[in-house]
Amino acid sequence: MAKILIVDDEQSIRQVLSEILSEENYQTDTAADGQEALEKLQKEAFDVVLSDVKMPRLDGMGLLEKVQEEGIDTQFIMISAHGTIDTALEATRKGAFDFIEKPP
């Protein structure tokens, strides 16, 4: 069973994504920002990180960079309600597997 870490500063987004993915038989955990996510990733292995771009303390791009610097082996999918083509290109250039826009 794949383990997915959901990182978003909106509690409702974390909850909905966790419920949907759990129903599809994925094991999920959540973090409210990039710093909390980094701490979890340093202690536990996750197959995928589903991370918002804009968050307090450590944003999604910063988290992606820290994970790569520390050599943590995981796939990144960035999500954002405020995504632009430039943001998506930057995320994939930095190593994100994909970029998904949140529905309005």
N, CA, C and O atoms as CSV, one atom per row, in Angstrom:
chain,resi,resn,atom,element,x,y,z
A,1,MET,N,N,0.844,-1.177,0.000
A,1,MET,CA,C,0.000,0.000,0.000
A,1,MET,C,C,0.891,1.242,0.000
A,1,MET,O,O,1.772,1.385,0.848
A,2,ALA,N,N,0.655,2.127,-0.947
A,2,ALA,CA,C,1.448,3.349,-1.044
A,2,ALA,C,C,1.093,4.320,0.074
A,2,ALA,O,O,-0.064,4.444,0.476
A,3,LYS,N,N,2.128,5.008,0.566
A,3,LYS,CA,C,1.938,6.014,1.616
A,3,LYS,C,C,2.059,7.399,1.010
A,3,LYS,O,O,3.024,7.709,0.311
A,4,ILE,N,N,1.055,8.231,1.292
A,4,ILE,CA,C,1.009,9.579,0.733
A,4,ILE,C,C,0.955,10.590,1.865
A,4,ILE,O,O,0.135,10.474,2.776
A,5,LEU,N,N,1.838,11.587,1.801
A,5,LEU,CA,C,1.830,12.690,2.758
A,5,LEU,C,C,1.146,13.881,2.094
A,5,LEU,O,O,1.596,14.367,1.056
A,6,ILE,N,N,0.057,14.344,2.699
A,6,ILE,CA,C,-0.720,15.471,2.184
A,6,ILE,C,C,-0.326,16.710,2.969
A,6,ILE,O,O,-0.455,16.746,4.192
A,7,VAL,N,N,0.158,17.730,2.258
A,7,VAL,CA,C,0.667,18.938,2.910
A,7,VAL,C,C,-0.124,20.142,2.404
A,7,VAL,O,O,-0.036,20.508,1.232
A,8,ASP,N,N,-0.895,20.748,3.297
A,8,ASP,CA,C,-1.704,21.908,2.924
A,8,ASP,C,C,-2.051,22.672,4.186
A,8,ASP,O,O,-2.320,22.068,5.224
A,9,ASP,N,N,-2.048,24.006,4.107
A,9,ASP,CA,C,-2.380,24.800,5.286
A,9,ASP,C,C,-3.883,24.868,5.538
A,9,ASP,O,O,-4.309,25.342,6.592
A,10,GLU,N,N,-4.689,24.404,4.593
A,10,GLU,CA,C,-6.138,24.368,4.792
A,10,GLU,C,C,-6.544,22.990,5.306
A,10,GLU,O,O,-6.400,21.986,4.608
A,11,GLN,N,N,-7.052,22.958,6.530
A,11,GLN,CA,C,-7.426,21.701,7.168
A,11,GLN,C,C,-8.471,20.950,6.350
A,11,GLN,O,O,-8.415,19.724,6.255
A,12,SER,N,N,-9.420,21.666,5.760
A,12,SER,CA,C,-10.486,21.013,4.991
A,12,SER,C,C,-9.921,20.289,3.763
A,12,SER,O,O,-10.396,19.210,3.410
A,13,ILE,N,N,-8.928,20.867,3.124
A,13,ILE,CA,C,-8.290,20.221,1.965
A,13,ILE,C,C,-7.572,18.952,2.411
A,13,ILE,O,O,-7.694,17.905,1.775
A,14,ARG,N,N,-6.822,19.051,3.511
A,14,ARG,CA,C,-6.124,17.865,4.031
A,14,ARG,C,C,-7.114,16.748,4.328
A,14,ARG,O,O,-6.875,15.590,3.986
A,15,GLN,N,N,-8.222,17.097,4.963
A,15,GLN,CA,C,-9.213,16.096,5.362
A,15,GLN,C,C,-9.863,15.435,4.146
A,15,GLN,O,O,-9.961,14.209,4.085
A,16,VAL,N,N,-10.305,16.237,3.183
A,16,VAL,CA,C,-10.976,15.690,1.998
A,16,VAL,C,C,-10.032,14.804,1.193
A,16,VAL,O,O,-10.404,13.697,0.802
A,17,LEU,N,N,-8.819,15.278,0.943
A,17,LEU,CA,C,-7.859,14.471,0.186
A,17,LEU,C,C,-7.525,13.172,0.915
A,17,LEU,O,O,-7.409,12.117,0.292
A,18,SER,N,N,-7.372,13.255,2.224
A,18,SER,CA,C,-7.070,12.064,3.014
A,18,SER,C,C,-8.206,11.047,2.924
A,18,SER,O,O,-7.962,9.851,2.766
A,19,GLU,N,N,-9.441,11.520,3.025
A,19,GLU,CA,C,-10.596,10.620,2.943
A,19,GLU,C,C,-10.687,9.958,1.569
A,19,GLU,O,O,-10.893,8.749,1.468
A,20,ILE,N,N,-10.534,10.752,0.519
A,20,ILE,CA,C,-10.624,10.211,-0.846
A,20,ILE,C,C,-9.529,9.177,-1.091
A,20,ILE,O,O,-9.799,8.095,-1.611
A,21,LEU,N,N,-8.305,9.506,-0.720
A,21,LEU,CA,C,-7.189,8.590,-0.958
A,21,LEU,C,C,-7.280,7.341,-0.082
A,21,LEU,O,O,-6.903,6.253,-0.518
A,22,SER,N,N,-7.769,7.484,1.134
A,22,SER,CA,C,-7.951,6.324,2.015
A,22,SER,C,C,-8.986,5.367,1.436
A,22,SER,O,O,-8.825,4.149,1.516
A,23,GLU,N,N,-10.053,5.920,0.853
A,23,GLU,CA,C,-11.077,5.079,0.215
A,23,GLU,C,C,-10.504,4.306,-0.966
A,23,GLU,O,O,-11.017,3.246,-1.327
A,24,GLU,N,N,-9.443,4.833,-1.566
A,24,GLU,CA,C,-8.779,4.159,-2.689
A,24,GLU,C,C,-7.633,3.259,-2.206
A,24,GLU,O,O,-6.790,2.827,-2.992
A,25,ASN,N,N,-7.625,2.991,-0.905
A,25,ASN,CA,C,-6.660,2.084,-0.275
A,25,ASN,C,C,-5.229,2.603,-0.211
A,25,ASN,O,O,-4.280,1.819,-0.227
A,26,TYR,N,N,-5.074,3.920,-0.140
A,26,TYR,CA,C,-3.766,4.504,0.126
A,26,TYR,C,C,-3.670,4.808,1.610
A,26,TYR,O,O,-4.665,5.153,2.248
A,27,GLN,N,N,-2.483,4.681,2.151
A,27,GLN,CA,C,-2.235,5.076,3.538
A,27,GLN,C,C,-1.838,6.545,3.511
A,27,GLN,O,O,-0.938,6.930,2.765
A,28,THR,N,N,-2.503,7.371,4.319
A,28,THR,CA,C,-2.226,8.808,4.276
A,28,THR,C,C,-1.826,9.351,5.641
A,28,THR,O,O,-2.169,8.803,6.689
A,29,ASP,N,N,-1.091,10.443,5.582
A,29,ASP,CA,C,-0.771,11.252,6.755
A,29,ASP,C,C,-0.838,12.692,6.272
A,29,ASP,O,O,-0.797,12.951,5.069
A,30,THR,N,N,-0.940,13.628,7.208
A,30,THR,CA,C,-1.074,15.027,6.815
A,30,THR,C,C,-0.107,15.913,7.583
A,30,THR,O,O,0.377,15.564,8.659
A,31,ALA,N,N,0.158,17.078,6.986
A,31,ALA,CA,C,0.973,18.111,7.629
A,31,ALA,C,C,0.388,19.463,7.228
A,31,ALA,O,O,-0.074,19.642,6.101
A,32,ALA,N,N,0.415,20.418,8.168
A,32,ALA,CA,C,-0.199,21.727,7.946
A,32,ALA,C,C,0.715,22.710,7.213
A,32,ALA,O,O,0.251,23.752,6.748
A,33,ASP,N,N,1.999,22.395,7.104
A,33,ASP,CA,C,2.928,23.266,6.381
A,33,ASP,C,C,4.185,22.474,6.028
A,33,ASP,O,O,4.357,21.326,6.438
A,34,GLY,N,N,5.044,23.110,5.267
A,34,GLY,CA,C,6.247,22.433,4.805
A,34,GLY,C,C,7.189,22.013,5.911
A,34,GLY,O,O,7.834,20.969,5.811
A,35,GLN,N,N,7.281,22.805,6.958
A,35,GLN,CA,C,8.174,22.468,8.065
A,35,GLN,C,C,7.716,21.192,8.765
A,35,GLN,O,O,8.524,20.306,9.046
A,36,GLU,N,N,6.415,21.102,9.045
A,36,GLU,CA,C,5.867,19.889,9.671
A,36,GLU,C,C,6.067,18.687,8.749
A,36,GLU,O,O,6.399,17.595,9.209
A,37,ALA,N,N,5.865,18.892,7.455
A,37,ALA,CA,C,6.055,17.807,6.489
A,37,ALA,C,C,7.505,17.334,6.467
A,37,ALA,O,O,7.766,16.131,6.448
A,38,LEU,N,N,8.448,18.276,6.470
A,38,LEU,CA,C,9.864,17.919,6.452
A,38,LEU,C,C,10.224,17.076,7.669
A,38,LEU,O,O,10.960,16.096,7.554
A,39,GLU,N,N,9.708,17.454,8.830
A,39,GLU,CA,C,9.969,16.682,10.048
A,39,GLU,C,C,9.434,15.261,9.913
A,39,GLU,O,O,10.090,14.315,10.349
A,40,LYS,N,N,8.262,15.094,9.320
A,40,LYS,CA,C,7.699,13.749,9.125
A,40,LYS,C,C,8.521,12.959,8.111
A,40,LYS,O,O,8.765,11.767,8.297
A,41,LEU,N,N,8.944,13.625,7.040
A,41,LEU,CA,C,9.729,12.953,6.004
A,41,LEU,C,C,11.109,12.528,6.504
A,41,LEU,O,O,11.680,11.563,5.996
A,42,GLN,N,N,11.640,13.230,7.483
A,42,GLN,CA,C,12.937,12.867,8.057
A,42,GLN,C,C,12.826,11.629,8.946
A,42,GLN,O,O,13.826,10.956,9.196
A,43,LYS,N,N,11.623,11.324,9.421
A,43,LYS,CA,C,11.414,10.196,10.331
A,43,LYS,C,C,10.786,8.985,9.658
A,43,LYS,O,O,10.941,7.860,10.132
A,44,GLU,N,N,10.078,9.209,8.555
A,44,GLU,CA,C,9.251,8.160,7.975
A,44,GLU,C,C,9.290,8.258,6.452
A,44,GLU,O,O,9.368,9.358,5.904
A,45,ALA,N,N,9.237,7.123,5.771
A,45,ALA,CA,C,9.260,7.110,4.302
A,45,ALA,C,C,7.845,7.236,3.740
A,45,ALA,O,O,6.910,6.592,4.218
A,46,PHE,N,N,7.710,8.072,2.724
A,46,PHE,CA,C,6.447,8.226,1.998
A,46,PHE,C,C,6.737,8.031,0.519
A,46,PHE,O,O,7.776,8.463,0.019
A,47,ASP,N,N,5.816,7.381,-0.178
A,47,ASP,CA,C,5.983,7.166,-1.615
A,47,ASP,C,C,5.730,8.447,-2.403
A,47,ASP,O,O,6.391,8.717,-3.405
A,48,VAL,N,N,4.756,9.234,-1.930
A,48,VAL,CA,C,4.353,10.452,-2.629
A,48,VAL,C,C,4.091,11.558,-1.622
A,48,VAL,O,O,3.552,11.315,-0.542
A,49,VAL,N,N,4.478,12.780,-1.986
A,49,VAL,CA,C,4.110,13.976,-1.229
A,49,VAL,C,C,3.200,14.793,-2.138
A,49,VAL,O,O,3.584,15.161,-3.248
A,50,LEU,N,N,2.004,15.070,-1.660
A,50,LEU,CA,C,1.038,15.908,-2.360
A,50,LEU,C,C,1.023,17.230,-1.614
A,50,LEU,O,O,0.429,17.328,-0.540
A,51,SER,N,N,1.670,18.250,-2.169
A,51,SER,CA,C,1.922,19.481,-1.420
A,51,SER,C,C,1.366,20.728,-2.091
A,51,SER,O,O,1.516,20.931,-3.295
A,52,ASP,N,N,0.717,21.560,-1.276
A,52,ASP,CA,C,0.297,22.883,-1.721
A,52,ASP,C,C,1.551,23.711,-1.984
A,52,ASP,O,O,2.613,23.433,-1.427
A,53,VAL,N,N,1.427,24.718,-2.825
A,53,VAL,CA,C,2.562,25.591,-3.121
A,53,VAL,C,C,2.701,26.665,-2.046
A,53,VAL,O,O,3.783,26.846,-1.487
A,54,LYS,N,N,1.616,27.374,-1.755
A,54,LYS,CA,C,1.672,28.505,-0.819
A,54,LYS,C,C,1.230,28.071,0.573
A,54,LYS,O,O,0.085,27.675,0.789
A,55,MET,N,N,2.184,28.157,1.523
A,55,MET,CA,C,1.910,27.806,2.921
A,55,MET,C,C,2.810,28.644,3.816
A,55,MET,O,O,3.844,29.142,3.369
A,56,PRO,N,N,2.421,28.802,5.084
A,56,PRO,CA,C,3.295,29.520,6.020
A,56,PRO,C,C,4.530,28.682,6.381
A,56,PRO,O,O,4.605,27.494,6.064
A,57,ARG,N,N,5.470,29.309,7.033
A,57,ARG,CA,C,6.733,28.721,7.505
A,57,ARG,C,C,7.619,28.225,6.372
A,57,ARG,O,O,8.650,28.834,6.087
A,58,LEU,N,N,7.241,27.141,5.728
A,58,LEU,CA,C,8.022,26.593,4.615
A,58,LEU,C,C,7.036,26.235,3.515
A,58,LEU,O,O,6.199,25.351,3.696
A,59,ASP,N,N,7.127,26.917,2.371
A,59,ASP,CA,C,6.159,26.662,1.299
A,59,ASP,C,C,6.517,25.387,0.534
A,59,ASP,O,O,7.534,24.747,0.805
A,60,GLY,N,N,5.661,25.035,-0.424
A,60,GLY,CA,C,5.843,23.792,-1.162
A,60,GLY,C,C,7.134,23.720,-1.954
A,60,GLY,O,O,7.786,22.676,-1.985
A,61,MET,N,N,7.510,24.818,-2.594
A,61,MET,CA,C,8.764,24.832,-3.360
A,61,MET,C,C,9.960,24.676,-2.427
A,61,MET,O,O,10.913,23.961,-2.738
A,62,GLY,N,N,9.903,25.347,-1.287
A,62,GLY,CA,C,10.973,25.222,-0.300
A,62,GLY,C,C,11.074,23.806,0.234
A,62,GLY,O,O,12.172,23.289,0.440
A,63,LEU,N,N,9.923,23.176,0.458
A,63,LEU,CA,C,9.904,21.789,0.924
A,63,LEU,C,C,10.533,20.874,-0.121
A,63,LEU,O,O,11.346,20.012,0.212
A,64,LEU,N,N,10.160,21.060,-1.372
A,64,LEU,CA,C,10.732,20.253,-2.454
A,64,LEU,C,C,12.255,20.385,-2.479
A,64,LEU,O,O,12.963,19.386,-2.613
A,65,GLU,N,N,12.755,21.603,-2.353
A,65,GLU,CA,C,14.203,21.832,-2.354
A,65,GLU,C,C,14.879,21.161,-1.161
A,65,GLU,O,O,15.926,20.535,-1.319
A,66,LYS,N,N,14.290,21.285,0.037
A,66,LYS,CA,C,14.874,20.674,1.247
A,66,LYS,C,C,14.913,19.155,1.115
A,66,LYS,O,O,15.908,18.524,1.473
A,67,VAL,N,N,13.840,18.572,0.606
A,67,VAL,CA,C,13.770,17.119,0.441
A,67,VAL,C,C,14.873,16.653,-0.508
A,67,VAL,O,O,15.523,15.638,-0.259
A,68,GLN,N,N,15.081,17.388,-1.585
A,68,GLN,CA,C,16.141,17.020,-2.530
A,68,GLN,C,C,17.524,17.192,-1.910
A,68,GLN,O,O,18.397,16.345,-2.096
A,69,GLU,N,N,17.727,18.292,-1.168
A,69,GLU,CA,C,19.015,18.526,-0.505
A,69,GLU,C,C,19.352,17.404,0.463
A,69,GLU,O,O,20.508,16.995,0.575
A,70,GLU,N,N,18.329,16.905,1.166
A,70,GLU,CA,C,18.551,15.857,2.163
A,70,GLU,C,C,18.543,14.458,1.560
A,70,GLU,O,O,18.762,13.478,2.273
A,71,GLY,N,N,18.295,14.352,0.264
A,71,GLY,CA,C,18.313,13.057,-0.401
A,71,GLY,C,C,17.162,12.151,-0.013
A,71,GLY,O,O,17.295,10.927,-0.045
A,72,ILE,N,N,16.036,12.737,0.352
A,72,ILE,CA,C,14.855,11.948,0.718
A,72,ILE,C,C,14.205,11.455,-0.573
A,72,ILE,O,O,13.903,12.245,-1.467
A,73,ASP,N,N,13.993,10.143,-0.659
A,73,ASP,CA,C,13.474,9.521,-1.878
A,73,ASP,C,C,11.950,9.482,-1.847
A,73,ASP,O,O,11.357,8.636,-1.178
A,74,THR,N,N,11.321,10.401,-2.573
A,74,THR,CA,C,9.864,10.443,-2.682
A,74,THR,C,C,9.488,11.190,-3.950
A,74,THR,O,O,10.285,11.969,-4.473
A,75,GLN,N,N,8.289,10.960,-4.445
A,75,GLN,CA,C,7.769,11.697,-5.594
A,75,GLN,C,C,6.946,12.880,-5.100
A,75,GLN,O,O,6.218,12.757,-4.115
A,76,PHE,N,N,7.051,14.012,-5.765
A,76,PHE,CA,C,6.320,15.226,-5.396
A,76,PHE,C,C,5.260,15.537,-6.431
A,76,PHE,O,O,5.528,15.516,-7.632
A,77,ILE,N,N,4.058,15.826,-5.967
A,77,ILE,CA,C,3.008,16.389,-6.805
A,77,ILE,C,C,2.593,17.684,-6.131
A,77,ILE,O,O,2.147,17.678,-4.984
A,78,MET,N,N,2.739,18.789,-6.839
A,78,MET,CA,C,2.391,20.097,-6.291
A,78,MET,C,C,0.946,20.420,-6.641
A,78,MET,O,O,0.480,20.109,-7.737
A,79,ILE,N,N,0.235,21.049,-5.699
A,79,ILE,CA,C,-1.139,21.482,-5.939
A,79,ILE,C,C,-1.265,22.946,-5.542
A,79,ILE,O,O,-0.599,23.410,-4.617
A,80,SER,N,N,-2.129,23.668,-6.253
A,80,SER,CA,C,-2.311,25.074,-5.904
A,80,SER,C,C,-3.617,25.603,-6.464
A,80,SER,O,O,-4.042,25.228,-7.557
A,81,ALA,N,N,-4.241,26.477,-5.700
A,81,ALA,CA,C,-5.429,27.185,-6.176
A,81,ALA,C,C,-5.014,28.419,-6.955
A,81,ALA,O,O,-5.823,29.008,-7.672
A,82,HIS,N,N,-3.758,28.811,-6.817
A,82,HIS,CA,C,-3.263,30.034,-7.444
A,82,HIS,C,C,-2.170,29.715,-8.454
A,82,HIS,O,O,-1.239,30.498,-8.644
A,83,GLY,N,N,-2.290,28.572,-9.092
A,83,GLY,CA,C,-1.241,28.125,-9.998
A,83,GLY,C,C,-1.206,28.901,-11.299
A,83,GLY,O,O,-2.235,29.325,-11.825
A,84,THR,N,N,-0.020,29.072,-11.792
A,84,THR,CA,C,0.188,29.672,-13.106
A,84,THR,C,C,1.071,28.723,-13.901
A,84,THR,O,O,1.659,27.793,-13.348
A,85,ILE,N,N,1.155,28.960,-15.173
A,85,ILE,CA,C,2.030,28.129,-16.003
A,85,ILE,C,C,3.470,28.255,-15.524
A,85,ILE,O,O,4.206,27.269,-15.494
A,86,ASP,N,N,3.874,29.468,-15.151
A,86,ASP,CA,C,5.240,29.671,-14.658
A,86,ASP,C,C,5.502,28.870,-13.389
A,86,ASP,O,O,6.570,28.277,-13.234
A,87,THR,N,N,4.523,28.851,-12.477
A,87,THR,CA,C,4.674,28.087,-11.234
A,87,THR,C,C,4.777,26.601,-11.538
A,87,THR,O,O,5.611,25.902,-10.963
A,88,ALA,N,N,3.936,26.118,-12.438
A,88,ALA,CA,C,3.965,24.701,-12.809
A,88,ALA,C,C,5.306,24.334,-13.439
A,88,ALA,O,O,5.881,23.293,-13.121
A,89,LEU,N,N,5.800,25.186,-14.330
A,89,LEU,CA,C,7.097,24.920,-14.962
A,89,LEU,C,C,8.224,24.934,-13.938
A,89,LEU,O,O,9.114,24.085,-13.979
A,90,GLU,N,N,8.186,25.893,-13.025
A,90,GLU,CA,C,9.216,25.960,-11.989
A,90,GLU,C,C,9.200,24.700,-11.131
A,90,GLU,O,O,10.253,24.140,-10.823
A,91,ALA,N,N,8.004,24.254,-10.745
A,91,ALA,CA,C,7.887,23.054,-9.908
A,91,ALA,C,C,8.455,21.832,-10.620
A,91,ALA,O,O,9.197,21.054,-10.019
A,92,THR,N,N,8.116,21.658,-11.882
A,92,THR,CA,C,8.626,20.481,-12.592
A,92,THR,C,C,10.121,20.599,-12.868
A,92,THR,O,O,10.829,19.591,-12.861
A,93,ARG,N,N,10.611,21.811,-13.111
A,93,ARG,CA,C,12.055,21.996,-13.278
A,93,ARG,C,C,12.810,21.639,-12.006
A,93,ARG,O,O,13.929,21.127,-12.056
A,94,LYS,N,N,12.185,21.915,-10.867
A,94,LYS,CA,C,12.830,21.622,-9.586
A,94,LYS,C,C,12.686,20.155,-9.188
A,94,LYS,O,O,13.243,19.729,-8.176
A,95,GLY,N,N,11.943,19.383,-9.979
A,95,GLY,CA,C,11.872,17.956,-9.709
A,95,GLY,C,C,10.507,17.417,-9.347
A,95,GLY,O,O,10.379,16.225,-9.066
A,96,ALA,N,N,9.480,18.254,-9.344
A,96,ALA,CA,C,8.137,17.745,-9.056
A,96,ALA,C,C,7.693,16.838,-10.197
A,96,ALA,O,O,7.990,17.103,-11.362
A,97,PHE,N,N,6.991,15.782,-9.862
A,97,PHE,CA,C,6.488,14.842,-10.857
A,97,PHE,C,C,5.356,15.468,-11.665
A,97,PHE,O,O,5.246,15.252,-12.872
A,98,ASP,N,N,4.507,16.254,-10.975
A,98,ASP,CA,C,3.360,16.858,-11.646
A,98,ASP,C,C,2.895,18.078,-10.866
A,98,ASP,O,O,3.320,18.306,-9.733
A,99,PHE,N,N,2.022,18.851,-11.484
A,99,PHE,CA,C,1.444,20.046,-10.881
A,99,PHE,C,C,-0.046,20.014,-11.175
A,99,PHE,O,O,-0.453,19.925,-12.333
A,100,ILE,N,N,-0.862,20.086,-10.126
A,100,ILE,CA,C,-2.317,20.007,-10.275
A,100,ILE,C,C,-2.944,21.258,-9.692
A,100,ILE,O,O,-2.585,21.697,-8.599
A,101,GLU,N,N,-3.895,21.835,-10.440
A,101,GLU,CA,C,-4.623,22.987,-9.925
A,101,GLU,C,C,-5.785,22.516,-9.065
A,101,GLU,O,O,-6.508,21.592,-9.438
A,102,LYS,N,N,-5.963,23.160,-7.903
A,102,LYS,CA,C,-7.113,22.859,-7.050
A,102,LYS,C,C,-8.371,23.365,-7.741
A,102,LYS,O,O,-8.335,24.398,-8.409
A,103,PRO,N,N,-9.480,22.653,-7.591
A,103,PRO,CA,C,-10.728,23.173,-8.158
A,103,PRO,C,C,-11.177,24.419,-7.398
A,103,PRO,O,O,-10.861,24.568,-6.218
A,104,PRO,N,N,-11.909,25.313,-8.062
A,104,PRO,CA,C,-12.355,26.550,-7.393
A,104,PRO,C,C,-13.347,26.282,-6.279
A,104,PRO,O,O,-13.811,27.218,-5.627
